[in-house]
Amino acid sequence: MDDQESKMDVRDSNGALLADGDSVTLIKDLKVKGTSVTLKRGTMVKNIRLTGDEGEIECRVEKVRDLVLKTEFVKKA
């Protein structure tokens, strides 16, 4: 599985390559399903983790743990 992840190109909304540990910024307000939390545009998300899907990343934001974000809503900081 490590070979697959190394070949996979995970890109943000602007096309910049993302890697484990990168910081990203949200480009639009996002409501988190199952909570009353709304993540505001411009929120900095640090130390992201790549998933097996090119279109998703895992992270922790504010009080939300193990959040999965679509890469189309973030840009590399």
C-alpha distances in whole Angstrom, upper triangle without the diagonal:
4,5,5,6,9,10,11,14,15,19,22,25,27,24,23,19,18,16,15,19,21,24,25,28,29,31,32,33,31,32,29,29,31,32,35,34,34,32,34,33,33,31,29,26,24,21,19,15,13,11,9,12,14,17,17,17,17,20,24,27,30,31,27,24,21,22,20,21,21,21,24,26,25,26,25,27
4,5,5,6,9,10,13,14,18,21,24,25,22,21,17,16,13,13,16,18,22,23,26,28,30,32,33,31,32,30,30,32,33,36,34,34,31,33,33,32,30,27,24,22,19,17,14,12,11,10,13,14,18,17,16,17,20,23,26,30,30,27,24,21,22,20,21,21,20,24,26,24,24,23,25
4,6,5,6,9,12,14,18,21,24,25,22,21,17,16,14,15,18,20,23,24,28,29,31,33,34,32,34,32,32,34,36,38,36,36,33,35,34,33,32,29,26,25,22,19,16,14,13,11,14,14,18,18,18,19,22,26,29,32,33,30,27,24,25,22,23,22,21,24,26,25,25,24,26
4,6,5,6,10,12,16,19,22,23,20,19,16,15,14,14,18,19,22,23,26,27,28,30,32,30,31,29,30,32,33,36,34,33,31,33,32,31,30,28,25,24,21,18,15,12,11,8,11,11,15,15,16,17,21,24,27,31,32,28,26,22,22,20,20,19,18,21,24,23,23,22,25
4,5,5,8,9,13,16,19,21,18,17,13,12,10,11,14,16,19,19,23,23,25,27,29,27,28,27,27,29,31,33,31,30,28,30,29,28,27,24,21,20,17,15,11,8,8,7,9,9,13,13,12,14,17,21,24,27,28,25,23,19,20,17,18,17,16,19,21,20,20,19,22
4,6,8,10,13,16,20,20,17,16,12,11,10,11,14,15,19,20,23,25,26,29,30,29,31,29,30,32,33,36,33,32,30,31,30,29,28,25,22,21,18,16,13,10,11,10,12,11,15,15,15,17,19,23,25,29,30,28,25,22,22,20,20,19,17,20,22,21,20,19,21
4,6,10,13,16,19,20,16,15,12,12,12,14,17,18,21,21,24,25,26,29,31,29,31,30,31,33,35,37,34,33,31,32,30,30,29,27,24,23,20,18,16,12,13,11,12,11,14,16,16,18,21,25,27,31,32,30,27,24,24,21,21,19,17,20,22,21,21,19,23
4,6,10,13,16,17,14,13,10,10,10,12,16,16,19,18,21,22,23,25,27,26,28,27,27,30,31,33,31,30,27,29,27,27,26,24,21,21,19,16,13,10,10,8,9,7,10,12,13,15,18,22,25,28,30,27,25,21,21,18,17,15,14,16,19,18,18,17,20
4,6,10,13,13,10,10,7,8,9,12,15,14,16,16,19,19,20,23,25,24,26,26,27,30,31,32,30,28,26,26,25,24,24,22,20,19,18,15,13,10,11,11,10,7,10,11,12,15,18,22,23,27,29,26,25,21,20,17,16,14,11,14,16,15,15,14,17
4,7,10,11,9,8,6,6,7,10,13,12,14,13,15,16,17,19,21,20,23,22,23,26,27,29,26,25,22,23,21,20,20,18,16,16,15,12,11,8,9,10,8,5,7,8,9,12,15,18,20,24,25,23,21,18,17,14,12,11,8,10,13,12,12,11,15
4,7,8,5,5,5,6,9,12,14,12,13,11,13,14,14,17,20,19,22,22,24,27,27,28,26,24,21,21,19,18,18,17,15,16,15,13,13,11,12,13,11,8,8,9,10,14,15,19,20,23,26,23,22,20,18,15,12,10,7,8,11,9,9,9,13
4,5,5,6,7,7,10,13,14,11,11,9,10,10,10,13,16,16,19,19,22,25,25,26,23,20,17,17,15,14,15,14,13,14,15,12,13,12,14,15,13,10,9,10,10,13,14,17,18,21,23,21,21,19,16,14,11,9,5,6,8,6,5,7,10
4,6,8,10,11,14,17,18,14,14,11,10,10,9,11,15,15,18,19,21,25,25,25,23,20,17,17,14,14,15,15,15,17,18,15,17,15,17,18,15,12,10,12,13,16,17,19,19,22,25,22,23,21,18,15,12,9,6,5,6,6,6,9,12
4,6,9,11,15,18,18,15,14,12,12,12,11,14,17,18,22,23,25,29,28,29,26,23,20,19,16,15,17,16,16,18,19,17,18,17,19,20,18,14,13,15,15,18,19,22,21,24,27,25,26,24,21,19,15,13,10,8,10,9,6,8,11
4,6,9,13,16,17,14,15,13,14,15,14,17,20,20,24,24,26,30,30,31,28,25,22,22,19,18,19,18,18,19,19,16,17,15,17,18,16,12,12,14,15,18,19,22,23,26,28,26,26,24,22,19,16,13,10,9,12,10,9,9,13
4,6,10,13,14,11,12,11,13,14,14,18,21,21,24,25,27,30,30,31,28,25,22,21,19,17,18,16,16,16,16,14,15,14,17,18,16,13,13,14,14,17,18,21,21,25,27,25,25,23,21,19,16,14,10,11,13,10,8,7,10
4,7,10,12,10,12,11,14,16,16,20,22,22,25,25,27,30,30,31,28,26,23,23,21,19,19,17,16,15,15,13,13,11,14,15,14,11,12,13,12,15,17,20,21,24,27,25,24,21,20,18,15,14,11,12,14,12,10,8,11
4,7,9,7,9,9,12,14,15,18,21,20,23,22,24,27,27,28,25,24,20,21,19,18,17,15,13,12,11,9,9,8,11,13,12,10,11,11,9,12,13,16,18,21,23,21,20,18,17,15,13,12,9,12,13,10,9,7,10
4,6,6,9,10,14,16,18,21,23,22,25,23,25,28,28,29,26,25,22,23,21,20,19,16,13,12,9,8,7,7,10,12,13,11,13,12,10,11,12,16,18,21,23,21,19,17,17,15,14,14,12,15,16,13,12,10,12
4,6,9,11,15,17,20,22,23,22,24,22,24,26,26,28,25,24,21,23,22,20,18,15,12,10,7,6,5,6,9,12,13,13,14,12,9,10,10,13,16,19,21,19,17,14,15,14,14,15,13,17,17,14,14,12,13
4,7,10,13,16,19,21,22,22,24,22,24,26,25,27,24,23,20,21,20,18,16,13,10,7,4,5,6,9,12,16,16,16,17,14,11,10,10,12,14,17,19,18,16,14,15,15,15,16,15,18,17,14,14,11,12
4,7,10,13,16,19,20,20,22,21,24,26,25,26,23,22,18,19,18,16,14,11,9,6,5,6,8,10,13,16,17,15,15,14,11,11,10,13,14,17,20,18,17,16,15,15,14,15,13,16,15,12,10,7,8
4,7,10,13,16,17,17,20,19,22,24,23,24,20,19,15,16,15,12,10,7,6,4,6,6,10,12,15,19,18,17,16,14,11,12,10,11,12,14,17,16,16,15,14,14,13,14,12,15,13,10,9,6,6
4,7,9,12,14,14,17,17,20,23,22,22,19,17,13,13,11,9,8,6,5,6,8,8,11,12,15,18,17,15,14,13,10,11,10,12,11,14,17,16,16,16,14,13,11,12,10,11,10,6,5,4,5
4,6,9,11,12,15,16,19,22,21,20,17,14,11,10,8,6,6,5,6,9,11,11,14,15,18,21,19,18,16,14,13,13,12,13,11,13,17,16,17,17,14,14,11,12,10,11,9,5,5,6,6
4,6,7,8,12,13,16,19,18,18,14,12,8,7,5,5,5,7,8,11,14,12,15,16,18,21,19,17,15,13,12,13,12,13,11,13,16,15,16,16,13,13,10,10,9,9,6,5,7,9,10
4,7,9,13,15,18,21,20,20,16,13,10,9,5,6,8,10,11,15,17,16,18,19,20,23,20,18,15,15,15,16,16,17,15,17,19,18,20,20,16,15,12,11,10,9,6,6,7,10,11
4,6,10,12,15,19,18,17,14,10,8,7,4,7,9,12,13,17,19,18,20,20,21,24,21,20,16,16,16,17,16,17,15,16,19,17,19,19,16,15,12,12,12,10,6,8,10,14,15
4,7,10,13,16,14,13,10,7,6,4,5,8,9,12,13,17,20,18,21,21,22,25,22,21,18,17,17,17,16,16,13,14,16,15,18,18,15,15,12,13,14,13,9,11,13,16,17
4,6,9,12,12,11,9,6,5,7,8,11,10,13,13,17,19,17,19,19,20,22,20,20,16,14,15,15,14,14,12,13,14,13,15,15,12,12,9,11,13,12,9,11,14,17,18
4,6,9,8,8,6,4,6,9,11,14,13,16,15,19,21,19,20,21,21,23,21,22,18,16,16,16,15,15,12,13,13,11,14,15,12,12,11,13,15,15,12,14,18,20,21
4,6,6,7,6,6,7,11,13,16,14,16,14,17,19,17,18,19,19,21,19,20,17,15,15,13,13,12,11,11,11,9,11,12,9,10,10,12,15,16,13,15,18,21,21
4,6,8,8,9,11,14,17,19,17,19,18,21,22,19,20,20,19,21,20,21,18,16,16,15,15,14,14,15,13,11,13,13,10,11,11,13,17,17,15,17,21,23,25
4,7,9,11,13,17,19,22,19,21,20,22,23,21,21,22,21,23,22,24,21,18,18,17,16,15,15,15,13,10,12,13,11,13,14,17,20,21,19,21,24,26,27
4,5,8,11,14,18,20,17,19,18,21,22,21,22,23,22,25,24,25,22,20,19,17,16,14,13,12,10,9,11,13,11,14,15,18,21,21,19,20,24,26,26
4,7,10,13,16,19,16,19,19,22,23,22,24,25,25,28,26,27,24,22,21,19,18,16,14,12,11,10,14,16,14,16,16,19,22,22,19,21,24,26,26
4,6,9,13,15,13,15,15,18,20,19,21,23,23,26,24,25,22,19,19,17,15,13,10,9,8,8,12,14,12,14,14,17,19,20,16,17,21,22,22
4,6,10,12,11,14,14,17,20,19,21,22,23,26,24,24,21,18,18,17,15,14,11,10,11,10,14,15,13,14,13,15,17,17,14,15,18,20,20
4,7,9,7,10,10,14,17,16,18,20,21,24,22,22,19,16,15,15,13,12,8,9,11,10,13,14,11,13,11,13,15,15,11,12,15,17,17
4,6,6,10,11,15,18,17,20,22,23,26,24,23,20,18,18,17,15,14,11,11,14,13,16,18,15,16,13,15,16,15,11,12,14,16,16
4,6,9,11,15,18,17,20,21,23,26,23,22,19,18,17,18,16,16,13,14,16,16,19,19,16,16,13,14,14,13,9,9,11,14,13
4,6,9,12,16,16,19,21,23,26,24,22,20,18,17,18,15,15,12,13,17,17,19,19,17,17,14,15,14,14,11,9,10,11,10
4,6,10,13,13,17,19,21,24,23,22,19,17,15,15,12,12,9,10,13,13,15,16,14,15,13,15,14,15,11,10,11,12,11
4,6,10,11,14,17,19,23,22,20,19,16,14,14,11,11,8,10,14,14,15,16,14,15,13,15,14,15,12,9,10,10,8
4,7,7,11,13,16,19,19,18,16,14,11,10,7,7,6,9,12,11,12,12,11,12,10,13,12,14,12,9,10,10,9
4,6,10,13,15,19,19,18,18,15,12,10,8,8,8,11,14,13,13,13,12,13,13,15,14,17,15,12,12,10,9
4,7,10,13,17,17,17,17,14,10,9,7,8,10,13,15,14,13,12,12,13,13,15,14,18,16,13,14,11,11
4,7,10,13,14,13,13,10,7,6,5,8,10,14,15,13,12,10,10,10,10,12,11,15,14,11,12,11,12
4,7,10,11,12,12,9,6,5,6,10,13,16,17,15,12,10,10,9,10,12,12,15,15,13,14,13,15
4,7,8,8,9,7,5,6,9,13,15,19,20,17,15,12,12,10,10,11,10,14,15,13,14,13,16
4,5,7,9,6,6,7,10,14,17,20,21,17,15,12,11,9,10,11,11,15,16,15,17,16,19
4,7,9,8,9,10,14,17,20,24,24,21,18,15,15,12,13,12,13,16,18,17,19,19,22
4,5,6,8,10,14,18,20,23,24,21,19,15,14,11,11,10,10,13,15,15,17,18,21
4,6,8,11,15,18,20,24,25,22,20,17,16,12,11,9,8,10,13,13,14,15,19
4,7,11,14,17,18,22,23,20,19,16,14,10,8,6,5,7,10,11,13,14,18
4,7,10,13,15,19,20,16,15,12,10,6,6,4,5,9,10,10,13,14,17
4,7,10,12,16,17,14,13,10,8,6,5,6,7,10,11,10,12,12,15
4,7,10,14,14,11,9,6,6,4,6,9,10,13,13,12,14,14,16
4,7,10,11,9,7,6,5,6,8,11,12,15,13,12,14,14,15
4,7,8,6,5,6,6,9,10,14,15,17,15,14,16,16,16
4,6,5,7,8,7,10,10,14,15,17,14,13,15,16,15
4,6,8,11,10,13,14,17,19,20,17,16,18,19,18
4,6,10,10,14,15,19,20,22,19,19,21,22,21
4,7,6,10,12,15,18,20,17,17,20,20,20
4,6,9,12,16,17,20,18,17,20,20,21
4,7,10,13,15,18,17,16,19,19,20
4,6,10,12,15,13,13,16,17,18
4,7,9,12,11,12,15,16,18
4,6,9,7,8,12,13,15
4,5,6,8,11,13,16
4,5,5,8,10,13
4,6,8,11,14
4,7,10,13
4,7,9
4,6
4
